């Protein structure tokens, strides 16, 4: 992959933040056995990662605005560009010493996603995409899986937990879906899910109640890998909707039909 100067900025920021998360992850694994537990430590790791990303991206592109999980909206002098950043997606996994988490950076230009990076520092997997330039994993070009029938597919889903989401709706949908697919999975990180759809590890992913920083980077990755990404009404503005279904076009249509009961 011949990365543009812009992608190089994003990759450099993600790797720098990733080194901090890797160090902290080694510590949090040890904290599992403590009485107090690692909750406060993980919160600090999240904030440190975001501070690193904010500092590095601001230094490289001083006028750009931000939408960040911790800081929220940060207005920039350049109103046409906005970074959308998740400094630690998969916090619960991190908390439990599970190495499925990542840093996600998306860039909007005049409201359109134009570049993205997702980085898992533990697996050293760096996903990158640019509008019209394709999607890559560690310099290997990515394409979504090309399976044509749901019965051959592994689908990743979000699961409601601790008062979040509609449990009844989830149970209805999974009852309809389980007989139709080869398997269901749950990673605990929407950014990882979307990256794995882009790389063909998962055939599809869908989830509700997401934030823009959960979706921005992965949405561009899947689209640049040849996949279709919409909300559960089939519309393209997933950041506004806060929900997503991603797959190749054939599986997207079939999966959406099962979920909505219109198969």
C-alpha positions in Angstrom: 0.0 0.0 0.0 1.4 3.4 -1.0 0.0 5.5 1.8 -0.8 9.1 1.2 0.7 11.8 3.5 -2.7 12.0 5.2 -2.9 8.3 5.9 0.7 8.3 7.1 -0.3 10.9 9.7 -3.2 8.7 10.8 -1.1 5.6 10.9 1.7 7.3 12.9 -0.8 8.6 15.5 -2.5 5.2 15.8 0.8 3.4 16.3 2.0 5.9 18.9 -1.3 5.5 20.9 -1.1 1.8 20.4 2.3 1.6 22.1 0.8 3.1 25.2 -2.2 0.8 25.1 0.1 -2.2 24.7 2.0 -1.2 27.8 -1.2 -0.6 29.8 -2.7 -3.9 28.6 0.3 -5.8 30.1 -0.5 -4.0 33.4 -4.2 -4.6 33.3 -3.7 -8.3 32.9 -1.9 -8.3 36.3 -4.6 -6.1 37.9 -7.2 -8.8 37.3 -6.2 -10.5 40.5 -6.3 -7.3 42.6 -9.2 -6.5 45.0 -9.8 -3.1 43.6 -9.8 -4.3 40.0 -8.6 -2.5 36.9 -11.6 -0.2 36.2 -9.9 3.1 37.1 -6.7 2.0 35.4 -8.5 1.2 32.1 -10.3 4.6 32.2 -6.9 6.3 32.5 -5.6 4.2 29.6 -8.5 5.3 27.5 -7.9 9.0 28.2 -4.1 8.6 27.6 -4.8 7.1 24.2 -7.2 9.9 23.3 -4.7 12.5 24.4 -2.0 11.0 22.3 -4.3 10.9 19.2 -5.5 14.4 19.8 -2.0 15.8 20.1 -0.5 13.9 17.1 -3.5 14.7 14.8 -3.7 18.3 15.9 0.0 18.8 15.3 -0.2 17.4 11.8 -3.4 19.1 10.7 -3.9 22.1 13.1 -7.2 23.3 11.7 -9.2 20.1 11.6 -12.1 19.5 14.0 -12.7 16.5 16.2 -15.5 14.2 17.3 -14.0 12.0 20.1 -15.5 9.5 22.5 -14.1 11.3 25.6 -13.7 14.9 24.5 -16.8 15.1 22.4 -17.0 17.8 19.7 -13.9 20.0 19.3 -14.4 22.7 16.7 -11.6 23.5 14.3 -10.8 26.5 12.1 -11.2 24.2 9.0 -14.9 23.5 8.9 -14.5 21.1 6.0 -12.5 18.4 7.9 -13.3 16.4 11.0 -11.5 13.6 12.7 -13.8 10.9 14.3 -11.8 9.1 16.9 -12.3 6.1 19.2 -9.2 5.8 21.4 -10.1 2.4 22.8 -12.9 0.4 21.2 -13.5 -2.8 23.1 -13.0 -1.4 26.6 -14.6 -4.3 28.3 -12.3 -6.7 26.5 -9.4 -4.6 27.6 -10.7 -4.6 31.1 -10.7 -8.5 31.1 -7.4 -9.0 29.4 -9.0 -10.1 26.1 -6.8 -8.9 23.2 -9.7 -7.8 21.0 -9.7 -4.0 21.0 -8.5 -1.3 18.8 -7.9 2.4 18.0 -10.1 3.8 15.3 -9.6 7.0 13.3 -11.9 8.2 10.6 -11.7 11.4 8.6 -14.6 13.3 7.1 -14.2 15.9 4.4 -17.3 18.0 3.9 -19.4 15.3 5.6 -18.0 12.4 3.5 -15.7 9.7 4.9 -12.4 9.9 3.0 -9.8 8.0 5.1 -9.7 5.6 8.0 -7.3 3.6 10.2 -8.1 0.8 12.7 -5.2 -0.6 14.7 -5.1 -3.5 17.1 -1.7 -3.1 18.8 -1.7 -6.5 20.5 -2.2 -8.4 17.2 -0.2 -5.7 15.3 -3.0 -5.5 12.7 -3.3 -2.2 11.0 -6.2 -1.6 8.7 -6.2 1.5 6.4 -8.5 2.8 3.7 -8.8 5.9 1.6 -11.8 7.0 -0.6 -11.3 5.4 -4.0 -7.9 3.9 -2.9 -9.0 0.5 -1.5 -8.7 -1.1 1.9 -5.6 -2.8 3.3 -4.4 -4.9 6.2 -0.7 -4.5 6.9 -0.2 -3.7 3.1 -2.4 -6.6 1.9 -5.3 -5.5 -0.3 -8.7 -6.5 1.2 -11.9 -7.8 -0.3 -15.0 -8.8 1.6 -16.0 -12.5 1.5 -17.9 -13.5 -1.6 -20.2 -16.2 -0.2 -23.7 -16.0 -1.7 -25.9 -17.8 0.7 -26.5 -17.2 4.4 -26.2 -20.9 5.3 -22.4 -20.6 4.6 -21.9 -17.4 6.5 -20.5 -16.5 9.9 -22.2 -13.3 11.1 -21.1 -11.1 13.9 -23.8 -9.4 16.0 -24.2 -7.0 18.9 -25.8 -8.3 22.1 -27.7 -6.1 24.5 -26.2 -5.9 28.0 -26.8 -4.3 31.3 -29.8 -2.2 30.4 -28.6 -1.3 26.9 -30.5 -2.3 23.8 -33.8 -4.1 23.2 -33.4 -7.6 24.5 -36.8 -8.8 23.2 -35.9 -7.6 19.7 -32.5 -9.2 19.9 -34.1 -12.6 20.9 -36.6 -12.4 18.1 -34.0 -11.6 15.5 -31.5 -14.3 16.7 -34.3 -16.9 16.8 -34.9 -16.2 13.1 -31.3 -15.9 12.3 -29.7 -19.0 14.0 -31.3 -21.6 11.6 -30.2 -19.6 8.6 -26.4 -19.2 9.2 -23.3 -21.2 9.8 -22.5 -19.4 13.0 -23.0 -16.3 15.1 -20.1 -14.4 16.8 -19.7 -11.5 19.3 -16.3 -9.7 19.5 -17.2 -6.8 21.8 -15.8 -4.2 19.4 -17.8 -2.8 16.5 -14.6 -1.4 14.9 -13.0 -4.9 15.0 -16.2 -6.4 13.6 -16.2 -4.0 10.6 -12.5 -4.5 10.0 -13.1 -8.3 10.0 -15.9 -8.0 7.5 -13.6 -5.9 5.3 -10.9 -8.7 5.6 -13.4 -11.5 4.9 -13.1 -13.1 8.4 -16.7 -12.3 9.0 -19.3 -12.5 6.2 -21.5 -9.9 7.9 -22.0 -7.7 10.9 -25.0 -5.9 12.3 -25.6 -3.9 15.5 -27.8 -1.2 17.0 -27.2 1.7 19.4 -23.7 2.7 18.1 -21.9 6.0 18.1 -20.2 7.7 15.1 -16.7 6.8 16.5 -17.8 3.1 16.5 -18.7 3.3 12.9 -16.7 5.9 10.9 -13.4 4.1 10.3 -14.9 0.7 9.7 -17.6 1.9 7.4 -15.0 3.2 4.9 -12.9 0.0 5.2 -15.8 -2.2 4.3 -17.0 0.0 1.4 -13.4 0.2 0.0 -13.2 -3.6 0.3 -16.3 -4.0 -1.9 -18.9 -4.3 0.8 -22.2 -2.7 1.3 -22.8 -0.7 4.6 -26.2 0.7 5.5 -28.5 1.2 8.4 -31.3 -1.3 9.1 -33.5 0.6 6.7 -31.0 0.1 3.9 -29.9 3.8 4.0 -26.3 4.8 3.7 -25.9 7.3 6.6 -25.0 4.9 9.3 -23.3 7.6 11.5 -26.6 9.5 11.8 -28.7 6.3 12.3 -26.4 4.7 14.9 -26.9 1.3 13.6 -25.2 -0.8 10.9 -25.4 -3.9 8.7 -22.3 -4.7 6.6 -21.7 -7.5 4.1 -21.2 -8.1 0.4 -24.3 -7.0 -1.5 -25.9 -10.5 -1.8 -25.5 -11.4 1.9 -26.5 -7.9 2.9 -29.8 -8.3 1.2 -30.5 -11.7 2.6 -29.5 -10.8 6.1 -31.6 -7.7 6.1 -34.5 -9.7 5.0 -34.2 -12.1 7.9 -33.7 -9.3 10.5 -36.6 -7.3 9.3 -38.8 -10.4 8.8 -39.1 -9.6 5.0 -37.0 -12.5 3.8 
